[in-house]
Every structure is written in structure tokens, then in C-alpha cells.
Amino acid sequence: MSEEKTPGTATATATTRPGRRTPLVIAAVAIAAAIGITAAVGLGGNDDKPAGSGSAVAEVVGGSDNTKAATVLDRPFTKPALVLTDTKGQKYDLRERTKGKPTLIYFGYTHCPDVCPLTMSNIAIARKQLPKADQDKLQVVFVTTDPERDTSAELAKWLPAAGDPSFTGLTGDFSAIQAGARQIGIGIDPPTKDKDGNVVSMHGAQVIAFSPTTDQGYVLYGEDATVDDYAKDLPKIIKGENP
């Protein structure tokens, strides 16, 4: 989970990377997976919930390879039942609009000083390396964790600059966004202000890839995934294959 501070609406300043806290439980799952261990972690206080609705079990399929950016989930996540508002101010049903399409979902915010724009840029650059037909198939959905400031209009300005005009930006009620993120193992907290008046936002920095054949979130990328990582994996993700 990334901790970032933004002084009001001024230019954001990042906390140093060594000082970042990562309480997001899915990060622990990914680490366990990278060394070949299957880990089960409760995300909502109910240890009996099935995967995709509050728990995650992850492992690297085909053996352990900690050089790979992608973690293939042994028990994929169900796509969140999110109905939010897009950059045109129209209702956007995430499940309905991305059904049967290869989809990357990321939760972040436009005032993020580093990780969010870097992630969007990396995916955008990798997407442009795909054949045109595959570019058209890929859906990239950015869901704001700061809906009070990230209006439809704000997302419409930020996304083309940070990523690509084809990316979908969504905003809406924070509690709905938080619940949707939790369904796929991503923790986010409501933005708060510190004693100096700086806005502090805590959010998980993972990208979840959903298969076009099952509509299940079966691959996880951390914030350190590079352009080359996405460029190598996207052709397989578009086909619903393991990267």
C-alpha cells in the first residue's frame, strides 16, 4: 500500500520509498507465492468466504520464479460488482462493460505524486507495442481512491496525460469503491489530512488482470512492474493465458 501526501491542491510530494508502509495483505500473499508457498489470507473478517469475495490464495503456477513481475493466482478473484461514473458523467457497470474482455484494474488517484502516474504510463507504453487489434481489445480501468477531488472532469483531464485516452476512469461513492477494492484484495483508506494540512492517501498499488475467457482476476502485478514486464505479458493476458 502506498502512502502519499499532497499539500492541498498543489504539486504532490512523495514520501521516500524506504519509508512506505505496506500493510496490504495481498502483498504478503504475493511474497509467499514468489517462494512457492500457497498462502490463505482473510480480507474481510470472515475466514470462510470463498476466493474472490474476501479471501485470496496465490501461488506462482508452474513453479517459483521470483524474477517474474506477475503473480498468477491459484484461486482467482471475482470481478467487483462496481457501478460507478465514468469520465463522461455516465453510469459505468464494471462487470457488464468489461465482460469477455481482457481487463487491467488499478485503484489510485490523480494527485498521486509517483506510483499512480508511473503505473498508468508503463501500461500505456506497453499497450502501444501491441498490434492494433489487441490494443482495441485491452481494457484499462482506473478507479479513483479520492472521489471527492477526482471528479469525472478531473479524471478526463488526467488519464490521457498520465496514461492513454483509451483508459477508463471511474469515480463515485468512496464506500462503494473501497468495498470493490477489498473484493480483489486491495486495501484503501479514506483520504485524510495530517497536522500540516497535507492530504494523505493510503491505497494498494497492485494491478489485477482479468481474463477474457473467465472474467476472473488471475494475475497480480506490484508497483515495481516495468514497461517490459507488461509488454511481455499483455499478449498472453489478452488471450486469457498465464504470463
N, C-alpha and C positions, 0 to 999 in steps of 0.2 A: 504494500500500500504506500502510495506516495504522499508525503506531506509537503504542501506548497503554500507559500504565503504571498498574498498580493496586497499591497498597500492601497486600499480603496480601489479606484479605477485606474491608477497609474500603472506604469510599467512594472510587471511582475518581477520579483527577485526570488531566486530559488534557494532553498536550504541546501547545504552541501550534501552530496550523495552519501558520504560515510555516515552522516547524521540521520539519514532516513530511517524511519521505523517501518517494519513490515509485519504487522500483526495479522495480515490476511491469511486465513487458514489454508486456502488453496495453494499458497506459496509453499507451505510445508508439504503438501501433497506432491507438488512438482519436484521438490528436492528429494523426497523419498522415492519417487518414480525414477529419477535420474540415476539412482544407485540400485535400481532393480527391485525395490521394495514396494509392495502394494500397501497403501495406507488408506484407512477409512477415517473421515473426519466429519463430525456433525456440524452443521452450519446454522441450524435454527432452533437448537434446544430439544429436538426430537430425534433421538438416535435411531428410531425405527422408520424414518422416512426413506423412500426409495431414492436412488440416484436421480438427479435431475430435478428434484423438488426439495432439496435441503441437505443432501449429503453428496460426497464425492469420493470415488475410488479411482486412483490414477496409477497407471504404470506405463512404461515405455514398451510398446508392443514390439516383439522381435528381439528383446534383449536390452541391456542397459547401454546407453551411449550418451554420456554427459557432454559430448561435443555438439549434439543436436539442439537447435533452438526450440524445436517443437516437442511438446509432451503429448503423446496420444493417450487419451483417457480410456481406460478399460471399461468404465461404465459412463457413457456419455451423458451430457446434460440435456434436458428437455428445453426447447426454446422458450424464453419467458413470454407469458401472456400479457404483453405490454401494448396498450393502446394510448399513444401519445400524439403530439402535434409536430408536424414537420416544418421545414423552413418556409413553406408557402402558407403556413397557418392552417393546413388541412389535417384532418384526423388520419393517423397512420397506425394501422394494425400490424404489428411486427410479424406475427405468425402468418397472417394472410398475405401480406405484401412480399414476404421473402420465401414463401412456401416453394419447395422444389428448386431453390436457387442456392448456389454456394455463397455463404454469407459470413463476413467477419463483423463481430460486435465488440465495441470498445466503449467504456464509460469514462468520461473525462470532462474537462471544462475549458472554455475559451481563454480564461485568464491564467491558465496553467503556463508557467514560465519555461518549461523544458520538455518533460516526458510526453505530454499530450500532442503538441505540435510535431515533435520528432517522430512519434509513432505514426501519426497521420501521413507525414511526409515520406517515411520509409515505405509504407504500404502503397502510397500513390506512385512513387518511383518504380516500385516493383510491378505494379499493375500495368504501367505503360510499356513494360517489356513483354507483355503477353500479346498473342495475336488478337486482332480487333474483336473477333467473335467471343473470345474468352474474356476480354475486358468488359464486354457488354453483359456477360453472364454474372460476373462477380458483383456482389452487393456488399458495400462497406457502410456500416451503420454506427454513427457516433451519437451516444446518448449522454446528455449533459448531466453532471452531478451538481450543478449550480444553476437550477432553473430560474431562480429569481433574477439573475443577471443575464443568463443565456436565453434570451427570447428567440423566437423564430427568426426575426430580422438579424439579430446578432450572430446566430449560427449561419445564416445565409451569407453574411459577410466574411466570417472567419474560415469556414470549411474550404472554400475554393483556394484561399491563400495558404492555409496550413496543409491541406491535402489535395483534393481534386473536386471539381464541380459535380462529378457524378456521385459523390458521397452523400449519404442521407444523414441529416442532422435532426435530432428529436429532443423536444423539451416537454415539460408537463409538471404534474404534481410530484413533489420530491418523494413523498412516502411511496407512491407507486413505482417510481424509478428505483428507489432503494430496495423495495421488495423484489423487483425484477432482477436487479443485480445479484441479490442474495440467492436467487434461484439457480444462478450459474456460478456460485462460489465466489462472487466478488463483493467485498465489503466497501461500503461508502458511508461517510458521516455527513450530517448537515454542515454546511459552511458556517464557521464561527469567526468571531473577532477576538484577537488577543488584546492584551492590555495597552498595546500601542495603536490599536485600531486597524491592524492588518487583518485581512480576511484569510483564514486558514481553512484549507480544504484537504480532507483525507479521502483518498479513493484508491481502489485496487487498480493496478496498471496492466492487467492482463488483457490480451486479445483472445477471444474464443472464436474458433472456426466451426461453422455448421455445415454439415454435409448436404448436398442437393438431393441425395438419394434417400436419406433417412430423416432429414431436418433435425438431426441431433448434433449437439455441440461436442465434437470428439477430439479436437486438438486445441491445446493451450499454448500461447506464446507469452513470455515475460517481457518486461520493458527493455531488455537488452537485445531483443531480436533486431537484426540488421536488414538493410535492403536486400542483401544477398540471400539471407535466410528466407525472406518472403518470396523473392524471385525464384528460388529453387523449389519451394514448396507449393506455391499457388497453382501451378498446372495440375498437380495431383489433387489438391483440395477442390478444384473446380470439377474434377471427375468424381469426387467423393472417395478418393483413395487415401491411404495413410501416407503422410510425407516421410 
